[in-house]
Amino acid sequence: MFLTHVLVGNHNRLRSEPSEQWFRLKQIIQHPEYDSQDSFRNDLALLELNGMIEYTAEVQPLCLTRAGVEPGQLCATAGWGDTLGREL
């Protein structure tokens, strides 16, 4: 599967919602040390969209910690994605 669009503001994947904003994907910038054989190491990418996300009550940026994170430290993240190689 190749990602071509990005959806923000949807909280129930089974139905469309008024808070949704759709964007075309312009570019994916993968971490330079990403290794697809190691499913978690450097599994991070930036997505360049064809427009600006409008922040609303339902759509807000993710706040990253300013505190140092040590290697091996347990962290948590949230989002929808595929972790088993299945189509979404």
DOLORO-178384 format. One record per atom (N, C-alpha, C, O): x, y, z; residue in three letters; residue number from 1; atom name. Coordinates in nm, 2 decimals. Each point is the difference from the previous one (the first is absolute). Example, Ala and Ser with C-alpha at 12.3 -4.5 7.8 and 13.67 -1.06 7.14 Angstrom:
# residues 2
       x       y       z  type  seq  atom
    1.32   -0.57    0.78   ALA    1     N
   -0.09    0.12    0.00   ALA    1    CA
    0.09    0.12    0.00   ALA    1     C
    0.10    0.00    0.07   ALA    1     O
   -0.14    0.11   -0.14   SER    2     N
    0.09    0.11    0.00   SER    2    CA
   -0.08    0.11    0.08   SER    2     C
    0.05    0.11    0.01   SER    2     O
//
This chain:
# residues 88
       x       y       z  type  seq  atom
    0.08   -0.12    0.00   MET    1     N
   -0.08    0.12    0.00   MET    1    CA
    0.09    0.12    0.00   MET    1     C
    0.10    0.01    0.08   MET    1     O
   -0.13    0.09   -0.16   PHE    2     N
    0.07    0.13   -0.01   PHE    2    CA
   -0.09    0.11    0.05   PHE    2     C
   -0.11    0.02   -0.05   PHE    2     O
    0.16    0.05    0.15   LEU    3     N
   -0.08    0.11    0.06   LEU    3    CA
    0.00    0.12   -0.10   LEU    3     C
    0.10    0.05   -0.04   LEU    3     O
   -0.22    0.00    0.01   THR    4     N
   -0.02    0.11   -0.09   THR    4    CA
   -0.08    0.12    0.07   THR    4     C
    0.01    0.11   -0.05   THR    4     O
   -0.08   -0.14    0.15   HIS    5     N
   -0.08    0.10    0.07   HIS    5    CA
    0.01   -0.01    0.15   HIS    5     C
    0.04   -0.11    0.05   HIS    5     O
   -0.06    0.22    0.01   VAL    6     N
    0.00    0.00    0.15   VAL    6    CA
   -0.13    0.06    0.05   VAL    6     C
   -0.05    0.10   -0.05   VAL    6     O
    0.00   -0.16    0.15   LEU    7     N
   -0.13    0.04    0.06   LEU    7    CA
    0.03    0.04    0.15   LEU    7     C
    0.06   -0.08    0.07   LEU    7     O
   -0.10    0.20   -0.03   VAL    8     N
    0.01    0.04    0.14   VAL    8    CA
   -0.14    0.04    0.04   VAL    8     C
   -0.09    0.04   -0.08   VAL    8     O
    0.07   -0.05    0.21   GLY    9     N
   -0.13    0.04    0.06   GLY    9    CA
   -0.11   -0.11    0.00   GLY    9     C
   -0.11    0.03    0.03   GLY    9     O
    0.15   -0.15   -0.07   ASN   10     N
   -0.10   -0.11    0.00   ASN   10    CA
    0.02   -0.08    0.13   ASN   10     C
    0.11   -0.04    0.03   ASN   10     O
   -0.22    0.02    0.04   HIS   11     N
    0.02   -0.07    0.13   HIS   11    CA
   -0.08   -0.13    0.00   HIS   11     C
    0.01   -0.08    0.09   HIS   11     O
   -0.08    0.05   -0.20   ASN   12     N
   -0.07   -0.13   -0.02   ASN   12    CA
    0.03   -0.04   -0.14   ASN   12     C
   -0.07    0.05   -0.09   ASN   12     O
    0.16   -0.15    0.07   ARG   13     N
    0.03   -0.04   -0.14   ARG   13    CA
   -0.11   -0.06   -0.08   ARG   13     C
    0.01   -0.02   -0.12   ARG   13     O
   -0.12   -0.01    0.19   LEU   14     N
   -0.12   -0.06   -0.07   LEU   14    CA
   -0.09    0.10   -0.06   LEU   14     C
   -0.09   -0.04   -0.08   LEU   14     O
    0.10    0.17    0.11   ARG   15     N
   -0.09    0.10   -0.06   ARG   15    CA
    0.07    0.13   -0.02   ARG   15     C
    0.10    0.03    0.07   ARG   15     O
   -0.15    0.05   -0.16   SER   16     N
    0.05    0.13   -0.03   SER   16    CA
   -0.04    0.09    0.11   SER   16     C
   -0.11   -0.01    0.06   SER   16     O
    0.19    0.11   -0.03   GLU   17     N
   -0.03    0.10    0.11   GLU   17    CA
    0.02    0.14   -0.05   GLU   17     C
    0.09    0.02   -0.08   GLU   17     O
   -0.16    0.08    0.13   PRO   18     N
    0.01    0.14   -0.04   PRO   18    CA
    0.14    0.05    0.03   PRO   18     C
    0.05    0.10   -0.07   PRO   18     O
    0.02   -0.15    0.16   SER   19     N
    0.14    0.05    0.04   SER   19    CA
    0.11   -0.05   -0.09   SER   19     C
    0.11    0.04    0.01   SER   19     O
   -0.14   -0.12   -0.11   GLU   20     N
    0.10   -0.06   -0.09   GLU   20    CA
    0.06    0.10   -0.09   GLU   20     C
   -0.07    0.10   -0.05   GLU   20     O
    0.20   -0.11    0.03   GLN   21     N
    0.07    0.07   -0.10   GLN   21    CA
    0.09   -0.09   -0.08   GLN   21     C
    0.08   -0.08    0.06   GLN   21     O
   -0.10    0.08   -0.19   TRP   22     N
    0.08   -0.09   -0.09   TRP   22    CA
    0.11    0.08   -0.07   TRP   22     C
   -0.02    0.11   -0.04   TRP   22     O
    0.14   -0.18    0.02   PHE   23     N
    0.11    0.06   -0.07   PHE   23    CA
    0.06   -0.10   -0.09   PHE   23     C
    0.00   -0.12    0.03   PHE   23     O
    0.06    0.17   -0.14   ARG   24     N
    0.09   -0.08   -0.08   ARG   24    CA
    0.14    0.00    0.06   ARG   24     C
    0.04    0.10    0.05   ARG   24     O
    0.02   -0.22   -0.06   LEU   25     N
    0.14   -0.01    0.05   LEU   25    CA
    0.09    0.04   -0.11   LEU   25     C
    0.00   -0.05   -0.11   LEU   25     O
    0.09    0.15    0.14   LYS   26     N
    0.10    0.05   -0.09   LYS   26    CA
    0.13   -0.08    0.01   LYS   26     C
    0.07   -0.03   -0.10   LYS   26     O
   -0.03    0.00    0.23   GLN   27     N
    0.13   -0.07    0.02   GLN   27    CA
    0.00   -0.07    0.13   GLN   27     C
   -0.06    0.05    0.10   GLN   27     O
    0.13   -0.16   -0.10   ILE   28     N
    0.03   -0.07    0.13   ILE   28    CA
    0.15    0.01    0.02   ILE   28     C
    0.08   -0.04   -0.08   ILE   28     O
   -0.04    0.09    0.20   ILE   29     N
    0.14    0.01    0.04   ILE   29    CA
    0.02   -0.10    0.11   ILE   29     C
   -0.03    0.02    0.12   ILE   29     O
    0.09   -0.14   -0.15   GLN   30     N
    0.03   -0.10    0.10   GLN   30    CA
    0.12    0.03    0.08   GLN   30     C
    0.09    0.07   -0.05   GLN   30     O
   -0.08   -0.12    0.17   HIS   31     N
    0.12    0.01    0.08   HIS   31    CA
    0.11   -0.06   -0.08   HIS   31     C
   -0.02   -0.11   -0.05   HIS   31     O
    0.14    0.17    0.04   PRO   32     N
    0.11   -0.06   -0.08   PRO   32    CA
    0.05   -0.13    0.05   PRO   32     C
    0.06   -0.07   -0.08   PRO   32     O
   -0.09    0.03    0.21   GLU   33     N
    0.05   -0.12    0.05   GLU   33    CA
   -0.12   -0.10    0.02   GLU   33     C
    0.01   -0.10    0.07   GLU   33     O
   -0.12    0.12   -0.14   TYR   34     N
   -0.12   -0.09    0.01   TYR   34    CA
    0.04   -0.13   -0.06   TYR   34     C
    0.06    0.00   -0.11   TYR   34     O
   -0.10   -0.11    0.18   ASP   35     N
    0.03   -0.13   -0.05   ASP   35    CA
   -0.13   -0.08    0.00   ASP   35     C
   -0.05   -0.03    0.11   ASP   35     O
   -0.01    0.00   -0.23   SER   36     N
   -0.13   -0.07    0.00   SER   36    CA
    0.01   -0.14    0.06   SER   36     C
   -0.10   -0.06    0.03   SER   36     O
    0.22    0.00   -0.01   GLN   37     N
    0.01   -0.13    0.06   GLN   37    CA
   -0.01    0.01    0.15   GLN   37     C
   -0.03   -0.10    0.07   GLN   37     O
    0.06    0.21   -0.01   ASP   38     N
   -0.02    0.03    0.14   ASP   38    CA
   -0.12    0.09    0.02   ASP   38     C
    0.02    0.12   -0.02   ASP   38     O
   -0.13   -0.17    0.04   SER   39     N
   -0.13    0.07   -0.01   SER   39    CA
   -0.01    0.13    0.09   SER   39     C
   -0.09    0.08   -0.03   SER   39     O
    0.17   -0.06    0.13   PHE   40     N
   -0.01    0.11    0.09   PHE   40    CA
    0.11    0.10   -0.01   PHE   40     C
   -0.01    0.12    0.04   PHE   40     O
    0.13   -0.17   -0.07   ARG   41     N
    0.12    0.09    0.00   ARG   41    CA
   -0.01    0.11   -0.11   ARG   41     C
   -0.01   -0.03   -0.12   ARG   41     O
    0.01    0.15    0.17   ASN   42     N
   -0.01    0.12   -0.09   ASN   42    CA
   -0.12    0.00   -0.09   ASN   42     C
    0.01    0.05   -0.11   ASN   42     O
   -0.12   -0.11    0.16   ASP   43     N
   -0.12   -0.01   -0.08   ASP   43    CA
   -0.08    0.14    0.01   ASP   43     C
   -0.09    0.01    0.08   ASP   43     O
    0.14    0.08   -0.15   LEU   44     N
   -0.05    0.14    0.01   LEU   44    CA
    0.02    0.07   -0.14   LEU   44     C
    0.10   -0.02   -0.07   LEU   44     O
   -0.20    0.09    0.03   ALA   45     N
    0.01    0.07   -0.13   ALA   45    CA
   -0.08    0.13    0.02   ALA   45     C
   -0.09    0.02    0.08   ALA   45     O
    0.13    0.08   -0.17   LEU   46     N
   -0.07    0.13   -0.01   LEU   46    CA
   -0.08   -0.01   -0.13   LEU   46     C
    0.04   -0.06   -0.10   LEU   46     O
   -0.17    0.11    0.11   LEU   47     N
   -0.08    0.00   -0.12   LEU   47    CA
   -0.02    0.14   -0.04   LEU   47     C
   -0.05    0.09    0.07   LEU   47     O
    0.08   -0.06   -0.20   GLU   48     N
   -0.02    0.14   -0.05   GLU   48    CA
   -0.14   -0.01   -0.08   GLU   48     C
   -0.02   -0.08   -0.09   GLU   48     O
   -0.07    0.17    0.13   LEU   49     N
   -0.13    0.00   -0.06   LEU   49    CA
   -0.02    0.11   -0.10   LEU   49     C
    0.09    0.09   -0.01   LEU   49     O
   -0.19   -0.09   -0.07   ASN   50     N
   -0.02    0.10   -0.10   ASN   50    CA
   -0.08    0.12    0.05   ASN   50     C
   -0.04    0.09   -0.08   ASN   50     O
    0.02   -0.08    0.21   GLY   51     N
   -0.07    0.11    0.06   GLY   51    CA
    0.03    0.01    0.15   GLY   51     C
    0.08   -0.08    0.05   GLY   51     O
   -0.13    0.18    0.01   MET   52     N
    0.02    0.02    0.14   MET   52    CA
   -0.12   -0.06    0.08   MET   52     C
   -0.12    0.02   -0.03   MET   52     O
    0.15   -0.09    0.14   ILE   53     N
   -0.10   -0.05    0.09   ILE   53    CA
   -0.06    0.11    0.08   ILE   53     C
    0.07    0.08    0.06   ILE   53     O
   -0.20   -0.07   -0.06   GLU   54     N
   -0.07    0.10    0.09   GLU   54    CA
   -0.02   -0.06    0.14   GLU   54     C
   -0.07   -0.10    0.01   GLU   54     O
    0.13    0.17    0.09   TYR   55     N
   -0.02   -0.05    0.13   TYR   55    CA
   -0.14    0.04    0.05   TYR   55     C
   -0.04    0.12   -0.01   TYR   55     O
   -0.03   -0.22    0.07   THR   56     N
   -0.13    0.02    0.05   THR   56    CA
   -0.01   -0.06    0.14   THR   56     C
    0.10   -0.05    0.05   THR   56     O
   -0.22    0.04    0.00   ALA   57     N
   -0.02   -0.07    0.13   ALA   57    CA
    0.03   -0.15   -0.02   ALA   57     C
    0.04   -0.06    0.10   ALA   57     O
   -0.06    0.01   -0.22   GLU   58     N
    0.02   -0.14   -0.02   GLU   58    CA
    0.13   -0.03   -0.06   GLU   58     C
    0.05   -0.12    0.00   GLU   58     O
    0.02    0.21   -0.05   VAL   59     N
    0.13   -0.02   -0.07   VAL   59    CA
    0.11    0.09    0.06   VAL   59     C
   -0.01    0.12    0.00   VAL   59     O
    0.11   -0.18    0.07   GLN   60     N
    0.10    0.07    0.07   GLN   60    CA
    0.13   -0.07   -0.03   GLN   60     C
    0.01   -0.12   -0.03   GLN   60     O
    0.10    0.20    0.04   PRO   61     N
    0.14   -0.07   -0.02   PRO   61    CA
    0.03   -0.09    0.11   PRO   61     C
   -0.04    0.02    0.12   PRO   61     O
    0.13   -0.11   -0.14   LEU   62     N
    0.05   -0.09    0.10   LEU   62    CA
    0.11    0.08    0.08   LEU   62     C
    0.09    0.05   -0.07   LEU   62     O
   -0.10   -0.05    0.20   CYS   63     N
    0.10    0.06    0.08   CYS   63    CA
    0.11   -0.10    0.03   CYS   63     C
   -0.02   -0.10    0.06   CYS   63     O
    0.14    0.14   -0.09   LEU   64     N
    0.12   -0.09    0.03   LEU   64    CA
    0.07    0.05    0.12   LEU   64     C
   -0.01    0.12    0.04   LEU   64     O
    0.06   -0.21    0.03   THR   65     N
    0.07    0.03    0.13   THR   65    CA
    0.13    0.08   -0.03   THR   65     C
    0.07   -0.02   -0.10   THR   65     O
   -0.04    0.11    0.19   ARG   66     N
    0.12    0.08    0.00   ARG   66    CA
    0.11   -0.07    0.09   ARG   66     C
    0.12    0.03    0.00   ARG   66     O
   -0.17   -0.12    0.08   ALA   67     N
    0.09   -0.08    0.09   ALA   67    CA
    0.08   -0.10   -0.08   ALA   67     C
   -0.04   -0.05   -0.11   ALA   67     O
    0.16    0.02    0.16   GLY   68     N
    0.08   -0.10   -0.07   GLY   68    CA
   -0.06   -0.14    0.01   GLY   68     C
   -0.05   -0.03    0.11   GLY   68     O
    0.06   -0.04   -0.21   VAL   69     N
   -0.05   -0.14    0.00   VAL   69    CA
    0.12   -0.09   -0.02   VAL   69     C
    0.08    0.01   -0.10   VAL   69     O
   -0.05   -0.10    0.20   GLU   70     N
    0.11   -0.08   -0.01   GLU   70    CA
   -0.02   -0.13   -0.09   GLU   70     C
   -0.11   -0.04    0.00   GLU   70     O
    0.21   -0.01   -0.06   PRO   71     N
   -0.01   -0.12   -0.08   PRO   71    CA
   -0.06   -0.11    0.08   PRO   71     C
    0.05   -0.02    0.12   PRO   71     O
   -0.14   -0.05   -0.17   GLY   72     N
   -0.06   -0.11    0.07   GLY   72    CA
   -0.12    0.04    0.09   GLY   72     C
   -0.06   -0.09    0.06   GLY   72     O
    0.04    0.22   -0.04   GLN   73     N
   -0.11    0.04    0.09   GLN   73    CA
   -0.13   -0.03   -0.07   GLN   73     C
   -0.02    0.03   -0.12   GLN   73     O
   -0.08   -0.08    0.20   LEU   74     N
   -0.13   -0.03   -0.05   LEU   74    CA
   -0.07    0.13   -0.03   LEU   74     C
   -0.01    0.09    0.09   LEU   74     O
   -0.05   -0.08   -0.21   CYS   75     N
   -0.07    0.12   -0.04   CYS   75    CA
   -0.14   -0.04   -0.05   CYS   75     C
   -0.02   -0.12   -0.03   CYS   75     O
   -0.07    0.21    0.02   ALA   76     N
   -0.13   -0.03   -0.06   ALA   76    CA
   -0.03    0.10   -0.11   ALA   76     C
    0.04    0.11    0.00   ALA   76     O
   -0.12   -0.16   -0.10   THR   77     N
   -0.04    0.09   -0.11   THR   77    CA
   -0.15   -0.04   -0.04   THR   77     C
   -0.05   -0.11    0.05   THR   77     O
   -0.01    0.19   -0.13   ALA   78     N
   -0.14   -0.03   -0.03   ALA   78    CA
   -0.02    0.02   -0.15   ALA   78     C
    0.07    0.09   -0.06   ALA   78     O
   -0.16   -0.16    0.00   GLY   79     N
   -0.03    0.02   -0.14   GLY   79    CA
   -0.05   -0.12   -0.07   GLY   79     C
    0.00   -0.11    0.06   GLY   79     O
   -0.04    0.12   -0.18   TRP   80     N
   -0.05   -0.12   -0.07   TRP   80    CA
    0.11   -0.03   -0.11   TRP   80     C
    0.05    0.09   -0.06   TRP   80     O
   -0.02   -0.21    0.05   GLY   81     N
    0.10   -0.05   -0.09   GLY   81    CA
    0.00   -0.15   -0.01   GLY   81     C
   -0.07   -0.07    0.08   GLY   81     O
    0.14    0.02   -0.18   ASP   82     N
    0.01   -0.14   -0.02   ASP   82    CA
    0.13   -0.05    0.06   ASP   82     C
    0.11    0.05   -0.03   ASP   82     O
   -0.12   -0.15    0.12   THR   83     N
    0.12   -0.06    0.06   THR   83    CA
    0.02   -0.14   -0.04   THR   83     C
    0.10   -0.06    0.04   THR   83     O
   -0.19    0.00   -0.12   LEU   84     N
    0.01   -0.14   -0.04   LEU   84    CA
    0.01   -0.02   -0.15   LEU   84     C
   -0.01   -0.11   -0.04   LEU   84     O
    0.02    0.22   -0.03   GLY   85     N
    0.02   -0.02   -0.15   GLY   85    CA
   -0.13   -0.02   -0.07   GLY   85     C
    0.00   -0.05   -0.11   GLY   85     O
   -0.12    0.08    0.17   ARG   86     N
   -0.13   -0.01   -0.06   ARG   86    CA
   -0.04    0.13   -0.06   ARG   86     C
    0.05    0.10    0.04   ARG   86     O
   -0.14   -0.11   -0.14   GLU   87     N
   -0.05    0.12   -0.06   GLU   87    CA
   -0.10    0.07    0.10   GLU   87     C
   -0.07   -0.08    0.07   GLU   87     O
    0.07    0.21   -0.06   LEU   88     N
   -0.09    0.07    0.10   LEU   88    CA
   -0.13    0.02   -0.07   LEU   88     C
   -0.09    0.05    0.07   LEU   88     O
//
